[in-house]
């Protein structure tokens, strides 16, 4: 039987809000995390109920295939999309959440069905959910094929499960896919320009936010509970929200005070501002992004953190060399667009919207970005390539192809990270999986532009 997780006490409005989000994600390919924030504001959801809204929205998305597997024997007629999502949403609460009484979840589903549909639909919803309670769930062990069973149990597309097993084997893939359904820990980065980790921990404690120092990244703090964005500590720029894994690239780039740095795919600016802190706010950073409206986010964060060395420009990195001075940057970060498979638990809709052909097109974009980065990097300069995916074509595949076409570049060992990370390096590349440290899946590789390149590399 599936183990149950604790969840806050339910509130009548929350389920209808969750249903609205789930329908928008399905119909409009909207991003669940953005919709969730918008819905909290629109419905004026109380702070005490936000955790439940987040839990049932993400949880239902995360286990969509599993829930459909459980529902299938009990649905005997064609049903509307909103009714299917209502059944998934309700069954998720019954199966996975321990603090919500089953009868409360069922009753609320019936009321929503009445409000959105008619008496016949509410009777059907009631009948399906009561039948499942009475007869129980069918066993996932009934699925004979191990790949399909893993696909249904963790709710990932079968083609994706096959691709990951081919790359990493069944054991590592199983651990990864299970971890993708575990809610992420909220982590923040301490702004070294303004404070220190011990001082920030004290500030947060005084504001009623329990937190602890990371064992992995020195400037990282794990938030145990509470609304950290409401604190003075956040508002005054002592911290900024960033996943622990995504703090690796700035450390690996290791820019120096006074450097001239380019961040080619910079929005929303977490890594850009981290680089600025590493530079002690001395030197210059050009932060470019293909989406002009996202550059505002970088400027807002920079202002809050007290950083003034970042300039922004709406530049497509695939032709950045046409606009920027050749061989003019000491260090460049290419945190490339990718499939995002490493952040699936933050954005569970990712696993349902990706297609197999996406990987090849992303791989080509990544190579174009790196080609342009080389042209504007100084001889002796450092280039860091990073992604938030675990796909081998996008990661190792991109690195190998890039090196094959650029004899002037060499892969250099990753440095400036704790030993427990450095020990995971393979062939000078670092792949962190979600199950390794409870952070996002992330990939980093570092290159140097040779002083005297030779054609044989």
Helices and strands as residue ranges (DSSP letters): H 12-28, H 32-42, H 47-62, H 64-71, G 72-74, H 81-96, H 102-116, H 119-135, G 140-142, H 146-154, H 158-179, E 186-190, H 197-206, E 211-213, E 220-223, G 228-230, H 232-235, E 239-241, G 245-247, H 248-253, E 260-263, H 270-278, E 284-288, G 292-294, H 295-305, E 310-313, G 317-322, E 329-335, G 341-343, H 350-353, H 356-376, E 377-387, I 393-397, H 398-405, E 409-412, H 419-422, E 425-426, E 429-432, H 434-437, E 442-449
